[in-house]
């Protein structure tokens, strides 16, 4: 343990259970001394995070927020900053959602409702959270915003459909936010994890076969673990990555570099 995050405060969104990448990132951040706060959608998610914190020996406040609601996001940031003495050093955006029905069959039959829902929950939430966190990151003299994405933003991955399009918009948003906020010493980056068995991934038809396919062909000869992704989030939150912004960092054992696999 280096304590590189000692004295720094980070709001973690999207942690739901022991499989969540956001949860593993929180564990990595806590290990290196970060002070944490969590945002969850409701009581069900809160109970899950409370159990995880108890098992991991982590103490942190949990706030409720519908991240698609601007007023709730503004209130969340105010409460989080108040808990941390008026400032915030980092924000982990781990929120994504699409109707399960939209993640099967052809992308061309995506409904308007499903398209808008995926983009509002998976992409716009990064924008409105960044906007509301901005003054508190400024109060800390700058900070780091990290979001979670997937290769389906760049490649047509079977069954990923509208979520891939939403993730492409998310990665573009990272670049535009990095330009807007860079002059204020606020960095914005994305971590693109290889296939990991999470609750969200369970909604993708044939996910287990896809995960094995990637593990068999990745240059490192295996699949990625959630803990490894968590450590890269930690890196991007820390001063170690102080010259990195607007980037998508792949953590997939090298699978993304392949042409024909």
ABEGO torsion letter per residue (X at the ends): XAGAABGBBBBBBGBABAABAAAAAAAAAAAAGBBBBBBBABAAAAAAAAAAAAAAGBBBBBBBBBAABAAAAAAAAAAAAAAAGGBBABBBBABBBBBAAAABEBAAABBAAAAAAAAAAAAAAAAAAAAAAAAAAAAAGEEBBBBBBBAAAABBBBGAEAAAAAAAAAAAAAAAAAAAAAAAGBBBBBBBBBBBBBAAAAABBGAAAAAAAAAAABAAGBBBBAAAAAAAAAAAABAAAAABBGBBBBBAGGAAABBBX
